[in-house]
């Protein structure tokens, strides 16, 4: 059975609409989490079609790697491996491609020259900011129609679900 290429962009089905999304399975835990997964899938699908993302020719994995280094400037390849759960070889190839395209800048650590610290290049910073603006627009559209108290309640509930998952070994 062929394995899915984690670096290959997902092709969104044009016929997949919100009406096809799961509805939470009447409050059962698995149904609720499937609904959360469907929401995130819709967000990612729409982000991948964003003109800034498409123009840059980034794969989803490359976009996530750049977002990681935007949040953690000066982090290392090992930091990304630990964060992503991907294997070292896959992350090394991913980062090498981003460095070749001059989207990541590399600098040896002052305390240990063997450690390479990575930061976004100016081009990647501009791209990341364009993607962040689009993500904020999508997020606002996703919660349109929810008043402030509903948004706060939804956030609090999702934070509790996340905390529950953090408690599991």
N, C-alpha and C positions, 0 to 999 in steps of 0.2 A: 504494500500500500504506500503511495507516495506521501512524503511528509510535506507540510506547508512551509514555504519559504518565509521566514519571519521578517525578511527585509522587503518582500514584495508587497506593494500597496494593495489594500483590499479593494475589490471592485464592487461598488454599491449597486444592488439591483434597483433599477428604476421603478419596478412594480412593487417594491416594498414600501408600504405606507404605514402611517401611525395606526390605522385600523388593524394591521397585521400584528402589532406589538402585543405581547402578553398583557394581561390585565391584573396581575397580582394573585391569581388563583384563590380568590375569596379569603385573603389574609393568611394563607399558609406560607410558612417561612420560605420554602423553595420558590414559590410564585413571586413573592416580594423581591427576592434577590434576582430572579430572572427579569423582573421589571426594571430594576436598577441597571442590570446589564444591558437591557434594550435601550434605556435612556442614554447610557454612555456610548453604545454602538452608534446611535443616531447622531450624537454630538461628534464623534470621531469621523463618521461618514461625511458630515457637512463640513467639518474642518478640512478634510482631505480634498474637498472640491473648492476650497477657498483659492482665489486667484494668486495670492501671494505664495501660498504653499505649492500650488501647481507650477507657477513660474520658476520657483527655486528647484523644482525637480527632486524634492525630498521624499524619501520613503517615510512611512510612519515611524520606524525605528530611528531614523536620522532625526526626525522632528523631536522625538522624545529625548534623544541624547542631547540635542541642542538645548531643549528646555531644562534638562538636568543641570547643564553647565551654566545656564542663565541663572538658575536658582542657587548654584553652588560654584561660583567662580573660583578657580584655583584647585578644584577637586582633581582627582587622579583617575586613571583608567580603572584601578582597583576599586575606587569609590563607586564608579558606575556599575561595575560587576556586582558589587555587594547590594547596591540599590535595585538593580534590574533583575537579578537572578539569572542572567544569561551567562554562558560560559566565556572564559577569558579570550579564547580565540575569536569567537564571534564579535565580541566587543572590540577587540584589537583591530579587526578588519573594518568594522564600522567606523571607528575613530580615525583609522588611516585614511579612509575615503573622505571624511570630513576635513581632515588636515590637508589632503591633496587639493581639495576644492577651496582651500583657504577660508573655511568657515570656523575652524578652531585654531587658536594660537597655542603653542606649547613653549613652556619655559622650565628649565631645570630648577628644582627646589634649592634654595640657598643653603639649607642645612644638610641636604643629602642630594648630591648631583645626580644620583641614579633615579630619583623620583621626578617624574615629569608632571607639572601642573598645567591644566588646560583651562582656557578661557575662550569666550566667544570673540571672534574677530569683529571689527566694525560692521562688515557686511552681514554677519550672522546676527549681530545685535539689532540691526535695522529690520531684518527678516523676522526675528523673534518678536519684536515690538508690533509689527504688522499682524502677525499671527495672534498675539495676545489681544489686540484690539478686536479682531474678528471673533475670538473665543468669548470675549466679554459681551459682544453683540448677540452671539448665539445663546449665551447663558441668560441674558435678559429676555430674549424671545422664548426660551424654554420655560421660564417662570412667569411669563406674562399672564395676567389674570389672577395671580396669587397676591393677596394683600400682604402687608408687612408682617402681620402676625402669622399668617399661613407660611410665609417664607421662613420665619424664625422657627416655627414648629417643625417644618420639614427638615431644616438644618439640624435642629436638636435631635430629632429621631435618627437621622443618618449618622450623626456623631455617636449616638448610643450603639448603633449597629456596628460601627467601626471599632468602638471601644470593646464591644463583646468579642469581635474577631481578634483584636489585639491580645485578649486574655487566653486565647487558645494556643497551646504549644505547637 
